[in-house]
């Protein structure tokens, strides 16, 4: 049983990185691109997106565009949190959030909102930190919202924003797997959430998640699949698979980071046309 009273932390010891978690220590193996931990969303991107894009993000950097900045600002408005800590600027950016000194600072600072220290007597908790360890690799999860009922963490809600109302109707596989990962991470830590959902919102709409918690609970308690909460807002309840099915996806994703296999490309016109690497990626079908 993982320790909940003490938040995990990462520290460097010479050439090695160690995850300290209470009285336990995990020596983190050498991972591709020098990363020290994974974000839970990587698993969904590797399984249901294009893993080669993630590979190129680390090899070449990535483009931060207006949509990414607008999405962070909308998250801030929806959840009442400060999203400025990432320090993103428009243009090409190296991916530093989980490697080197920046990675250690990011991980350890997120432990200030460790789930084991959360007050479940509150109606909800924004961006609590979750950790699961697989093959000695820490995986960090940051669910947007955990809704509490009767002083227990009950529903996990992930926010996805868009500029296109047509996107409200569908959930991508990588989005569903990211949300599902939070459910399983909560179980791994000893909590027993009842369900998980994704709320899709058109940026700039009048709706605000933290002002409509009772409405969200109503639809989650009714067990409905996908429901339009109001104009430009849709909630999608996620079908959660068995824990072992999830772990098989995690193991497959880790094989890349551990250097056991090459990145898998998943070229298709839809993914490639929105990829910033499309002009030089050898697998691109949308140059």
N, C-alpha and C positions, 0 to 999 in steps of 0.2 A: 504494500500500500504506500503510495507516494506521500511524503510529508506535505501537509497543508499549512502548518503553522509557520513554516520557514519558506520564503520564496527562493527558488533556484537562482543562481548567479553564475556567470562565466568569468574566469580569470585566466590570464596567460602565465605559464610557468616555463620560462625559457622558450623553446621552440614548440611547446605543446599548449593546447587549450584544455581547460578542465571545467566541467559543469559541477558546481557544488550544490547539493540539495540536502539540507539537513546534515546528517552524519554520513551521507553517501557522496561519493565522487565518481564521475564518469569522465574518463579521458576521451576527448572528442577525436575521432579519427581524422586523418588528413582528407579533406574534401576538395572537389574540383573548385578552381578559381579562388582557393583560399578562404572559402566561406566557413563560418564557425557554427552556424545553425541554419535551419530552413524555416521559411514561413509556411504555414499550413496551406495557403493558397497555391503554393508551387505544385502540390500533388495534383490538384485539379487541372492546372495548366499543362502539366506533363502528360496526364492521362487523356484529357479531352481537348487539349489545345494543340499547339505545335511546340514540342520540346526543343526543337532546333532554334526557335525564336528565343526561348529562354537562354539557350546556350550563347546565342549571338548578343543578347543583352549583356552578358558578362564578358564576352570577348571584345565587344566594340563599344559598349555603352548603349543607352536607349534615349529616345527622344521624349522629352516631357512637353506635351502640347497643351493647347488651351483647354481641351476636354478633360485632361487629368487635373489641371488646376481648378477648373470649374467643379469637378467632382469632389475634390477635397473641400472646397468652400461649401458645397451643398451638404456634405457630411457634417461639417461644423455647424451649419444652421439646423439641420435635422436633429442632431444628437446633443447639441449644446456643449460641444467639446472644442478644444483648440487643435486644429490640424496643421499648424504652422511649423511644428517641430521637425518635419522632414526637410525643410529648407529647400524645396524644389524650385528651380528656375527654368524658364522656357529654354528649349534647345537640347543639345546633347548632354547627357549626364552619365557619369560612371555609376554603376550599381554598387553602393558601398554600405547599404543598410545592414548587411550581415557578415561583413568581413573586416579584419583589422581592428584598429582601435575604435573606429566608428561603429563597428558591429558590436563590440563589447559594450560601448556606451549605450547604444540603442537597446540592446537586450536587457541590460541591468536597469536602465531607466524605466522600461516597461514593467519591471517587477514592482515598481511603486504602486501599480494597480493590480497586484497579484490577487487572483481569485480567492485564495485562502484567507485574505484579509478583508474580504468584501462584507458589507453590511446587507444581509439579505432581508432585513426588515424594511428596506426601502422598496418602493414600487419597481424600480429597475436599476440596472448598473450598466454604464457605458464603457465599452472597450476594456473589459477585464482581461487580464493576461492569463493564458492557459499554456501549459507545457506538457508534451508527451516525449518520452525518450525511446528511440528505436535504434538498435545497433549502436548504442552510445551516441547517437546523433540527436541533439535537442531539436524539437519542432515547436515553434512558437505560434500560437493562435491568438487572434485579437478580435473576438466577435463584437459586432457593433453594439448589440444590446442583449442583455439578459433580463427577462421579465420574471419577477418574483411573485409567488402566490403563497400565502400562509407562511411567510418567512422562509421559503424554499425556492431555489433557482428552478424555474419551471419551463420557460420557453426561451429558445435562442432565436434571435431575429437578426438577419443580415440585411443591410441596406445596399441597394444597387441603384445608381442614378443614371439617367439618360437624357439626351436632348431630343430624342425621337419617340413620340407616343406609341408608335408601332412596336417598339421593343418591350412594352409593358406586358405583352401577351405571352412571351416565351421565357423560359429559363434555360440557359446554356448548361451543358454537362459540367463544365468546370466550375460554374457558379454553384450548382447543386452540391458538388463534391466538397467545395470549400465550406459550405454551410453544414453539410453532414459531418465534416471533420470536427467542427466545434462540438457537436452533439457527442461524438465518441470521445473526444478529449475530456469533456465534462464527466462522462462515465468512468473513464480511466482514473480520474482524480477522486472518484468516490461519490460524485453527485449523480442524481438520477433525473435528468430533465425529461419532460413529457413530450416535447416535440421541437421541431425547428422549422423556420420559415424564412423566406426572402421577401422583402418589400421592395418593389420597384417604383421609383418616383421620377416624374419628369422634373428636371431642375427648374427652380423658380416657381413651382406651384405653391398654392396657399397652404397645402397640407404640411404638417410638421409631426414627426413620429412621436416625440416625447409629449406632445399635447393631445395625443389620441391613443394612449395606452389602453384605456378601457374598451375602445372600439376594436383594437387589435386583439385583445384577450377574448372578446366575444366571438370573433370569427375562429380563433384558434381552438377555443373550447368547444365550438360546434363541429370541429373536425372537418371543416370544408377544405377542398383542395385549392382552387384558385378563385379569388373573389376580388372584384373591383370595389375598393373601399370608398372611393369617391373619384371624381374626375382626375385623371393623370396619376392615379395611385392604385396599384394592384398588389395583393398579398398572395404568395404561392407557398402552400405548405409542402415541405420536402419529404419525400419517401426515404426513410433512413434504412439502410441495409444492415445486415449483421456485422458485428465488429470485425470478425475475421475477414469478411469481404473487403472492408476498409483497409485492414492491415496488409492485405495482398497488394492493394494499390500503393500503399506507403512503401512496401518493400521494393516494388518495381521502380518507383521514383528514386529511392535511395541508391539503387544499382548504378544510376548515372552519376550521382554525386560522389559515390565511392570509387568511381573509375572502373567499374566492372563492365560497362558497355558504353557505346557511343550514343550521342543524342539521336532520338528518332524524329525525323521530319514528317510532318503531316500536311503536305501542300494541298490546298484547295483554293479556288478563286476567292471565296468569301474571306478566309483567314488571311491569305496573302495580300489581298487588295488593301487591307487596313494595317499591314505590317510595315514598320519603318525600315526594315531591313530588306524589303522586297527588291530593291534595285541591284543588290549584289549577292543576295542569298542564292546559293547554287540550286536550291530546290524550288525557288519562287516560280509561280505560274501567272504572276500578275505584274511583270516588269513594265 
